Every structure is written in structure tokens, then in C-alpha cells.
Amino acid sequence: MPDDRAFTREEMTQVIKGPKQKKAPGPNGIINEIVKLIFKAIPKEITSLYNEGLRKGHLPANSKIAKVILGFKPRMEAVSDPSKYRPISLLKT
């Protein structure tokens, strides 16, 4: 979008630091620790990649895919009752 300003490397560094480690990966299997290592190795290229998406005004279709798992609500007895589960969407890192 024309009004959006480009991401700075400092902003990207703060965003990359944000996600907690030891969290379940999304459908691509990439964990947060890997993303942090990649950004540390090539911060300029990763920042440019995100700025290109911002400039085009859209994300690639495959980045919008989530892995949905069902989490059982604790303290509920009827395991066979679908209302006792909640969906959890794991997005790509």
C-alpha cells in the first residue's frame, strides 16, 4: 500500500524476538528457534522479503494455511462429546 512505510531492521528484530521458544510448529514444521537463527544470519534479506510483501499488499497464499488441532477442555467428563473440544490453529512461523 502506498501509505505504508517499510519495515526497519530494528522493527524486524523486535518482532523476531517476540515468539516464545518451545512452541508447537505450524504446518511447515519450522519452529521459532529456526526463524530466529535465519534472521540472525541474514537480517537484510529477511527484512527485504517482508518489505516486498508489504509493497505488493498481499501475502503468499501458502502462508495463510493453518494446522488445526483439537484441544480437550479439562475438567469435562464426556470425551466423546464434540463440544468438549476447542480448536487450536497453528500458523506458519
C-alpha positions in Angstrom: 0.0 0.0 0.0 1.3 3.5 -0.8 0.8 4.8 2.7 2.7 2.0 4.5 6.3 2.7 5.4 8.9 0.0 5.0 9.9 -2.2 8.0 13.2 -1.3 9.5 15.7 -3.9 10.6 15.2 -2.8 14.2 11.4 -3.4 13.9 12.0 -6.8 12.4 14.5 -7.7 15.2 11.9 -6.8 17.8 9.2 -8.9 16.0 11.5 -11.9 15.5 12.5 -11.8 19.2 8.8 -11.9 20.3 7.6 -15.5 19.7 8.4 -17.9 22.6 10.6 -20.9 22.1 9.5 -24.5 22.6 6.1 -23.9 20.9 4.5 -26.3 18.5 5.3 -25.6 14.9 2.7 -24.9 12.2 2.1 -27.0 9.1 5.6 -26.3 7.6 7.2 -27.8 10.8 9.5 -24.8 11.3 10.0 -23.8 14.9 10.5 -20.3 16.2 14.2 -21.0 17.1 14.9 -21.7 13.4 13.4 -18.4 12.3 15.5 -16.6 14.9 18.6 -18.2 13.6 17.8 -17.5 10.0 17.1 -13.8 10.8 20.3 -13.6 12.7 22.3 -14.9 9.7 20.6 -12.8 7.0 18.6 -9.9 8.6 18.8 -7.7 5.5 17.4 -10.4 3.2 14.5 -11.3 5.6 13.7 -7.6 6.1 13.6 -7.1 2.3 11.4 -10.1 1.9 8.8 -8.7 4.3 9.0 -5.3 2.7 8.3 -6.8 -0.7 5.1 -8.4 0.7 4.2 -5.0 2.2 4.8 -3.3 -1.1 2.7 -5.8 -3.1 -0.1 -5.6 -0.5 -0.6 -9.3 0.0 0.8 -12.4 1.5 1.5 -15.6 -0.5 -1.4 -18.0 -0.4 0.6 -20.8 1.3 1.3 -18.5 4.3 -2.4 -18.4 5.1 -2.6 -22.2 5.8 -3.1 -23.3 9.4 -2.8 -26.7 11.1 -6.0 -27.1 13.2 -5.8 -29.5 16.2 -8.5 -30.2 18.8 -7.6 -29.5 22.4 -9.7 -31.2 25.1 -11.2 -28.9 27.7 -10.0 -30.1 31.1 -12.5 -30.9 33.8 -15.0 -32.2 31.4 -16.1 -35.8 31.6 -17.6 -36.8 28.2 -14.6 -37.3 25.9 -17.0 -38.3 23.1 -18.9 -35.0 23.2 -17.6 -32.7 20.4 -18.5 -29.6 22.5 -15.8 -30.6 25.0 -13.0 -29.7 22.5 -11.7 -26.4 21.3 -9.9 -25.8 18.0 -6.3 -24.5 18.1 -4.9 -23.1 14.9 -1.1 -23.4 14.4 0.1 -20.9 11.9 3.4 -21.0 9.9 6.2 -19.1 11.7 
